[in-house]
Amino acid sequence: MLAEEKKQFLDDQRQRNAVEGEIGLGKRRYGLDLIREKLATTQGSAIAFNVLVMNLDKLLELLFSLWPAGYSCFWPIEQPATLIWRC
């Protein structure tokens, strides 16, 4: 049982480190450490809005990273006499 408990503890630590890393990123890059709201409900709203912005930024980053590689084949380059496909 001791080995299983140690393995579970290490797995929990890995997950906790990932979450704390995202919180640190939010503080550095998105200004989560600058929240000055006094009421708990407004603090929660500000945090939820920042998390939404973080998720949208990650989604846009993924979309734009895939755009040139995956979808450039579907847009032709127009030349005076012919159409040339990029693929």
NUSEGU-240814 format. One record per residue (C-alpha): x, y, z. Coordinates in pm, whole numbers, always signed. Example, Ala and Ser with C-alpha at 12.3 -4.5 7.8 and 13.67 -1.06 7.14 Angstrom:
! NUSEGU-240814
<site px="+1230" py="-450" pz="+780"/>
<site px="+1367" py="-106" pz="+714"/>
! end
This chain:
! NUSEGU-240814
<site px="+0" py="+0" pz="+0"/>
<site px="+285" py="+238" pz="+69"/>
<site px="+409" py="+226" pz="-291"/>
<site px="+58" py="+288" pz="-425"/>
<site px="+10" py="+585" pz="-192"/>
<site px="+345" py="+730" pz="-298"/>
<site px="+253" py="+688" pz="-667"/>
<site px="-84" py="+858" pz="-605"/>
<site px="+90" py="+1143" pz="-420"/>
<site px="+334" py="+1196" pz="-708"/>
<site px="+50" py="+1195" pz="-963"/>
<site px="-137" py="+1452" pz="-754"/>
<site px="+176" py="+1668" pz="-735"/>
<site px="+218" py="+1659" pz="-1114"/>
<site px="-140" py="+1769" pz="-1168"/>
<site px="-108" py="+2040" pz="-905"/>
<site px="+210" py="+2172" pz="-1069"/>
<site px="+32" py="+2200" pz="-1404"/>
<site px="-256" py="+2393" pz="-1250"/>
<site px="-26" py="+2624" pz="-1055"/>
<site px="+176" py="+2684" pz="-1372"/>
<site px="-137" py="+2800" pz="-1553"/>
<site px="-223" py="+3029" pz="-1260"/>
<site px="+129" py="+3174" pz="-1274"/>
<site px="+92" py="+3229" pz="-1648"/>
<site px="-236" py="+3408" pz="-1586"/>
<site px="-69" py="+3633" pz="-1330"/>
<site px="+226" py="+3718" pz="-1553"/>
<site px="+65" py="+3742" pz="-1893"/>
<site px="-298" py="+3833" pz="-1830"/>
<site px="-278" py="+4044" pz="-1513"/>
<site px="-455" py="+3814" pz="-1270"/>
<site px="-236" py="+3958" pz="-994"/>
<site px="-381" py="+4303" pz="-1064"/>
<site px="-737" py="+4218" pz="-956"/>
<site px="-848" py="+4485" pz="-710"/>
<site px="-1217" py="+4408" pz="-673"/>
<site px="-1343" py="+4402" pz="-315"/>
<site px="-1651" py="+4182" pz="-327"/>
<site px="-1622" py="+3808" pz="-374"/>
<site px="-1872" py="+3806" pz="-660"/>
<site px="-1687" py="+4074" pz="-857"/>
<site px="-1356" py="+3900" pz="-791"/>
<site px="-1505" py="+3576" pz="-922"/>
<site px="-1635" py="+3755" pz="-1231"/>
<site px="-1295" py="+3911" pz="-1302"/>
<site px="-1119" py="+3577" pz="-1261"/>
<site px="-1374" py="+3398" pz="-1482"/>
<site px="-1334" py="+3665" pz="-1750"/>
<site px="-955" py="+3630" pz="-1741"/>
<site px="-980" py="+3251" pz="-1767"/>
<site px="-1212" py="+3296" pz="-2066"/>
<site px="-957" py="+3526" pz="-2231"/>
<site px="-679" py="+3276" pz="-2162"/>
<site px="-881" py="+2998" pz="-2325"/>
<site px="-967" py="+3212" pz="-2627"/>
<site px="-602" py="+3308" pz="-2666"/>
<site px="-499" py="+2943" pz="-2660"/>
<site px="-769" py="+2857" pz="-2914"/>
<site px="-663" py="+3137" pz="-3148"/>
<site px="-298" py="+3037" pz="-3112"/>
<site px="-389" py="+2682" pz="-3212"/>
<site px="-601" py="+2801" pz="-3502"/>
<site px="-331" py="+3028" pz="-3642"/>
<site px="-58" py="+2769" pz="-3592"/>
<site px="-257" py="+2520" pz="-3802"/>
<site px="-366" py="+2769" pz="-4068"/>
<site px="-56" py="+2790" pz="-4291"/>
<site px="+28" py="+2421" pz="-4275"/>
<site px="-314" py="+2264" pz="-4297"/>
<site px="-528" py="+2496" pz="-4501"/>
<site px="-294" py="+2673" pz="-4740"/>
<site px="-350" py="+2398" pz="-4999"/>
<site px="-710" py="+2504" pz="-5045"/>
<site px="-632" py="+2862" pz="-5149"/>
<site px="-497" py="+2901" pz="-5502"/>
<site px="-234" py="+3153" pz="-5599"/>
<site px="-371" py="+3353" pz="-5887"/>
<site px="-129" py="+3426" pz="-6169"/>
<site px="-213" py="+3612" pz="-6489"/>
<site px="-274" py="+3309" pz="-6711"/>
<site px="-325" py="+3015" pz="-6475"/>
<site px="-423" py="+2912" pz="-6129"/>
<site px="-142" py="+2751" pz="-5931"/>
<site px="-228" py="+2544" pz="-5626"/>
<site px="+13" py="+2552" pz="-5334"/>
<site px="+16" py="+2176" pz="-5271"/>
! end
